[in-house]
């Protein structure tokens, strides 16, 4: 098959890209049903946009740079945040209905590290689902978009550093799809962790595809852990939105102590700070609870109906009960390096949303900036594609089809070594275990490529900054910089670290 443009993924980035390209004919492929198994659909917090009378893009930028711990690209961040009015207007034109107050004005919520109430919601605390539902309807009503569901992309077909097509699996059979423009909108890496708030099957497929195609990766070490996932045996872990703390809920340990009280920002400190504090309480054998009884009480069910229902299924009434919480992997700040047009270092290959590293988030994502980034980068990719002539389709190169990805072994390694806190010995152990998996071409290879990249980037950053906290290097350097590498460079560094003799036995990490 052939198509001039293929969009891979159906979260906010993929759906916005596809809709914005209309009436250009495109193909959208997605592993699940349209809009399903995307992190967008599970987002509770909403979309950060400086649209209030007391707000501005400059204030939003200042908050973003502060949360990013010195590693944001200020030019890229200003460009993305300043595009919020256009992105919100586009979403509204596609049928997204944002919540409004009694006077009909946009209603804004408050989340951690924001100096203003600037979080837009759609459908209360089910914002992601409402956004996906509206965009999905719009896509299905757009004749120029052809949707293929149940399609798993296994490889990008590249020649002379330019995209030629994709190698996919559909209904158990291989499918080659010729394309001169490919947009990756594949989401995050939650499947690499035992505890995550995101779809368990998402292991960073877009990052893997781009890396194997020769694209440059950036900031791979920075993984954000949401401080307040509901502490249950469910997988993925249900999320208790930061907006609950924005409404005044407190964090208490099992002794009833408000352990965040003396921290700047308290419960609304940046996410990495709160996550480490909660992890510290749990590491000493304690437990942590969210207390919304005084702040919300009986109003909880109407203010946060979806979260209330989640708690009820676990036998908890947040109006009268303490809600047990713990950190869980939530968002990957790193990914495929892109420019202002969402273009990667491979000609014709674009990346939008969480799989892309735009420079917006730096070392730590500011709450609710992700859905805005997905929409803005999707619009940018579509604009660049529409403005450039499409080259004629050429013969596609061939590629070997590996077994279906298997996550268990890699997940065990990643969960032990690349969590809320890290240290050199565990990182080197992880690299020594992941390198042969990535190189040997078995079912573990594709997730191992992503995990190995995270581990190597983390080993090279000998400081603590944002979502990357090293026990052995607790200080933050004065000259910290962003880092980018190709997969070849990652593998070379992994071999060097593995050969250094610092790794301890890793037999216990076998699945």
N, C-alpha and C positions, 0 to 999 in steps of 0.2 A: 504494500500500500504506500501511498505518498500523500503528503500534505505540505503546503508551504510553511506553516507554523504549527508546532505542537506544544501545548501547555500540559505539563505533568503535575497533577495535584488539583484538589478542589476545595482548599481552604480559602480564606479571604484573598490571598495573593493570586492564586490561580484563577479564581472566579472573576476578580476585578480585571485581571489581564485579558481574559477571554472576552468579557463584555466590552472593554474599552477598545478592543481591536475590531469590533463590528463596524461596518459590514464585511470586513475581510474574512474570507473563509478560513477557519482554523479547526483543528482537532484537539479536543481536551481528553486526556486519558487519566484515569484514576483507578487505583487498586481496589477500592471498595465502591459502594454505591455513591452517586454524586453527592458531595458534601459530607459523607460519613467518614468516620475515623480520622477527622482532622482536629487539630488542637483548637482551631477557631471555634468549632461547634461546642467545645466544652468551656470556653472562656466565660467567666462570670463578671469580671471587673469592668469591662467596657473599653471605650476608646478615649485616650487622652487627646484633647484638642483645646487650644487656648482661644475659646470663642466667647468667654464671659466678658462683661463690661469692665471688670476689675483685673482682667488678664491680658497677656500679650504673648506673642511668639518669643520675645526676648526673655520673659520670665520663665516660660516653659523650657527654653534652651538652658537657662541658668540652672534650673533644677535637674535637667538631664545631664549636664556636664558634671554637676556635683555628685550625682549618683554614680556616674561612670568612672569615678575614681581616677581621673586624669588620663584616661585612654580613649575617650570619645574623639572622633574626627569632628572638630567644631564646624567646619564648612559643610560637611555632609549632614550633620545634625541640624544645623540651621536650615538647610535646604528642605529636609524632610519635614521638620516641625512647622515651617512656614507654609507648607503645602496643605496643612490641615483643613482650611476652609474649602479648598477645591475637592479634597478627598471626601469630606463629609457631605458636600453637595452632590457628588457623584453617587455616593451610597443612597442618599435620599431619592435621587432620580431613579435608582434601580428598585425602589420600594422599601428600603429600610426605614422604619418608623422609630425615631428616638424619643425617649421619655421626656415629657414636658410637665411644667408645674401648673398650678390652677389658673394662671394667667396666660397659659399657652406658650411660655418661654421654655427654651431648652433647660432641662434640669441637670445640674452638675453635681457629681459626687466627689468626695475627697479620698485620696489614697496616700500611702506612705511616701514621704520625701517630696510631695507636691506642695508648693507654697500657696496654691489656690485650689478651689473646687473646680476641676476641669474635666472630670471623667463623665463621658456621655454613656448612657445605658439605653438598651433597647429591650423591652420586656423585663425590666428590673434586673435581677441577678442571673438572667439567662441570656445575656446580651449576645454572646457568640452564636448561640442557636438561632436567635432571631435574625442576626445578620446573614448567617448561612442560608436560612430558609428563604429570605427575600432574594438573595443573589442566585440561589438555585432556581427559583421561579423565573427570574429574569433570563438566566441561561437557557432554560428549557423553552422559553418563548422567543429565542433569538435564532432565526433560521440559519445564520452563517456559522453557528457553533455546532459541530458534530461531536457528540459525547460518546466515548467508549469506556464502559465500566468493566471492572474485573480484569484490568490490564496491569500487569506488573512489569515495570521497565527494569531490565537487568543490566544493560550496557548502553552507553552512547557510542555511536559509530562515528569516528573522527578520522579525517585525513588532512594532512598539511595544516594541522591546528585549526581545522574548521569542522563544524558539525555537518554530518551527512545523513544522519538518521538515528534510529533507536532500535535496539533488539529487545523484544518484549515477550512475555508469556501471556497467553489468553486461552482459558479453558484447557490448560495443560499443554498447549501447543505453541511452538515458537512463532513469532510474528515480527517481521522486519518492516519498519515504517520509515520511509524516506522523508527527510525534512531538512531544510536549510536554516531554520530558526527553531530553537527549542528553548522553552522557558521552564525552569525547574521551580516548582512551588510545593515542595515535598514535606515541609514541616520540620519537626525536631528530632531529638535523640532519646526520648523517654524509654524506649524498649531496651536500651543498654543498661538500665538500672532496675534493681529489685523494687525500689519504691519511687514511683513517679506519678504525676497527676495527668500524664498524657497517654495517648493510645499506645498500647504495649507493642504493637507491630512496627512502630516508627523508630527505626534505629539510625536515622541519618542517611536514608537512601540517596537523597539528592547530593549530599556531600560526597558519598562514596562514588556515585556516577561521575560527578565532576572531577574528583581527584583521580580516578582511573583514566579519565580523558585528558589529563594533564593540566587541569585548571589549578590556579593558586588558591590555597586555603589561608585563612587569617583568624587569629584570636581563638584558636580551637580550645585553649585551656579554660576558657571562661564559661562555666556552667552555673546557672542560677537555680538555687533551691528555694522553693516557696516555703516560708516559715510555718504555715498553718494548714497542712493537709490533715484531714480527719484521721486520727490514729486508730485504724481498724485493720482487719485481715484482708480487706478488699484490695484487688489489684486491677486497674490503677487505683491509687488512693483518691477519694473524693476531696475536692478542694473547698476550704473555707475562705472565701474571698477576703482580701485585704480591706475591702470596703466595710466589712464588719468592724474592724478595728478603727476605720475611718469614722464610724458612727459612735465610737467611744468604748468598745469592748476592750477589756484588759487581759494581759497574760499573767497567769499565776502558776507557781509550782505547787507540788503536792502538800507543801507546808502553808499554802495560802499567801506566799510572799509574792509581791509584784516585783519580780527580779529585773525588769526593764526600766524601773522608775528613774534611776539615776543616769540612764543612757540618754545622750542628746537625741531628741525626737521620741524617746520612750518607745511605745508600741508602734509608732509610725516612723521609726528610724529606717534607713535603707534596708532592703530585704536581706542582703548578705549579713548585715550586723544582727538582725533579729534571728535569722536562721542559725548563726553560730551560737548565739546566746541560748536558744532553745536546745540545740544539739549538746551544748555544754551541760545543761541541766539533766538531760537524758543520759549523757555519758557517765555522770556521777551516780547513776541509779535512780534518778528522780523521774517525775512525770510533769508534763506541762498541760495547762488547760486554758481555754479561752472563756472568759467570763463576760457574758453579755446581759446578765440578769438585770443589773441596774441601768445600763445604758439603753437597752432596748426592751427587755422584758416581754410583755404581751405583744409589743409591736413587731417582734422579730418575724413572725409568720407573714405579715403583710409587707414588711420592708424587704425581706429576703425569702420569698416563698420557695425557691428552688433549694437553697441551702437548708431551710427548715425541713423540707421533705427528705433531703439527704440524711440529716440528723435523725429524723423520725424513723427512717429505715434501719438505723443503727440503735434504736431504742433510746434516743436522747431527745429531750425537750429543751432547746437552748434558752427558752424563756425562764426556766426554773433550774436547769442543770448546767454544770460545768461541761464544756466540750473538750475532750482530749485531742491534742494536736501534736504534730511532729513535722520536721522538714521533709520535703520530697523533691526530687528533680523536677524542674518546672519549665526551664527555658534555656536554650543554648545561644549565648551571645555571639559565638564564633560561627564559622561556616565558610562558604565560598566567597572569595573576595570579589566585589563588584564595584563598578564606577557609578557615576551619577545617572547613567541610563540603565542601570541594573545589568550591564554587560560584564561577563567574566573575562578571563584572559584567553579563553577559547573563542574564536570567531563564530558568531551566530548562537552562542550559548549564553542565556540570561538566567539569573537567579533572583527570586523575590521572596519576601517573608522570612521566616525563621531560618531557612537553610542558607540564607545569604548573610555575609558579613559586610554591612554597609558603613560601619564606623559610628552609627547612631548610639549604640548601647555602651561602647567602651568595655570596661571590666564588670559592669553591673547594670542591668536594664532597669530603667525607671518604670514603675508600675504603669501598665496599660498603654505603654508606647508601642507595643508589638503589633496590635491590630492596625494602628495608624500607619506604622511602617509597611505592613503588608499591603495596605491599600495604595499608599503613595508609591512604593516601588513597583507595584503592578501597573499603575498608570504610567510610570516612567518607562517601563519596558515596552508597553504597548505603543507609546508615543514614538520611541526610538525605532521600533520595528516598522511601524506604519510610515515613517519618514525615510526609510532606507530601501533601495530597490532590492527585491528578493533575487538572489542568484538562481540560475537554472539548476534543476535537480540533476545530480550526477550519480554515477554508479556508487552503490554503497560498499564500503569495505566489510569484511566478515569479522566475526568475533565469536569466541568460544562461549558456550552457555554453561555456566556453573550450576551446581545443585541449588535448590531453594535455600535461602538463608536460614541458619540455625543460630539462635541467640543465647542458649542456656550457658555455655561455657564462657563466652565473652561477658555476659551479664554478671556472672559471679566475679570475674576479675575486676571489671569496672566498678562494681558496687563496693568492693573492698579498698580500692586504691584511689578512686577519683570522686570521693564524696565531698561532704561539706568541708572537711579538713584533709590535708594531704601531707606526705613527707617523702623525702628522697628515696629511702630504701623500698617503700611500697611502690613508688613509681617505677623504679628500675625493675623490680620483680614483675610488675604488670607488663612493662615493655618486653622483657625476656619471654613472657608467656604469650603475648599477643603477636610478636613478630613472626614466629613460624606459622601461626594460624593465618595471618594475612598473606604470607608468601606461598603457602602450600596449595591454595586453590580449591579447598573443600567447602563444605557448607558453612563453616565458620568464617570464611575469608572476608566476605563483604562487611559484616558488622565489625570484624577485627580491624579492617582498614580504618574505619571511623574511630574506633576506640584507641588504636595505636596512635593516630594523629593527636587525639586529645592528650594522651599520656606523654608523648614526646614534647609537645608544646608546654605541658605542665612541668616536666622535668627541667626544661630550659629556663623557665621563669623562676628564678631563685629569689623570690620575694612573695609577700602576701599583698594582694590587691583585689578589691571587689569580690567577685565570685571565686577567686583562686586564693585559698588560704593554706600556706605552708607552715606546718608546725616547726620545721627546722629553719625556716626563714620568715619569722613573724613580722619583720619590719617591712615598710613600703619604701622602695628606692626613690630617690629624688628625680631620677631620669628615666623612669619606666617608659617603654615604647611598645607600640604594637608590633607584632611579628607575623610574617607571612612566609609560607613554604609550599612547594609542590609535594606530591606524594613521594617522588623520588628522593627529595631532600629529607623527608620524614623517615623513610626507610633507612637511608644512609646514617642518619643520626641515631636511629634505633639500634642499628648494628653496632655502632660505636659504643653506645651505652651498655648494650648486652655483653659486649666483649670486654668491658672494663673490669669484670670480676666482682662487681658490687652486688650482683643479684643473689638473693638467697633461693633455696629450692622452692619450686612452684608446683610440685606434684599435688599438694593439697587443693589446688585451684581447679583440678579436673572436675568436669561436671559429672 
